[in-house]
Amino acid sequence: MTTPNELRLLPWTGTGDKPCYLSTDDSDGYMSRLADSIEAIQLGTANELLREASEALDNKDTSLDEMRCLVTELTGALRDVYRVAASRGHCRTTSDPRESAY
């Protein structure tokens, strides 16, 4: 039986927004490559949003609605990046980031 430490947290959630895990010894298998690809897309999206946020903050004409939309997108991207970091072992918590007091 596989222990929880051997499971890979996948970059998507399942029914009820619950975490999905992969149990495999094949790091080059289809599901592992799919997870790697999705993580790369998520990290790229976060990087693009950071650039957009910097530009929006520098632009005094950015509207409140534009900032709200950007914050919403950044929140989703931060959640994705947190999940990638947790999956790769950079976060030592198993709690859901949406339940944080921050």
Secondary structure, 3 states (H helix, E strand, C coil): CCCHHHCEEEEEECHHHCEEEECCCCCCCHHHHHHHHHHHHHHHHHHHHHHHHHHHHHCCCCCHHHHHHHHHHHHHHHHHHHHHHHHCCCCCCCCCHHHCCC
